[in-house]
Amino acid sequence: MVGDPIADLITRLKNASMVGHQTVVLPYSKLKESIALTLKTAGFVGDISKEGEGVQQSLVVTLMYDKAGAPRIKGVQRISKPGRRLYAGVKDIHPVKYGKGILVLSTPRGILVDADARKVRVGGETLFKMG
């Protein structure tokens, strides 16, 4: 059993991309699926599929690489942790790495990246940064 499923998700994605894997298989949850879909729309991961039934469901995430073979996921930093939740208002959300990276937030409108949260003028819990 994992104490922090979000940290487990981003660590597995980062480690698999650094060693050159094409896919990552994760235990399924709705939260992990919504984070993966957000990363897909931001261009960091490819296809996402759900396999299995019932308790044995798993989430299969395809990783993306650039033309030179470098992984799209390079640096990941978990911000809000189970022991210390950190929240940001819309005025506190700033671009990550001059717009090259993303900040993923859990908002009342769902899981959003920083640019989308600023567009809809909503703040929330800052989950992690990815560059």
Order of alpha helices (4+ residues) and beta strands (2+ residues): alpha-beta-alpha-beta-beta-beta-beta-beta-beta-alpha-beta
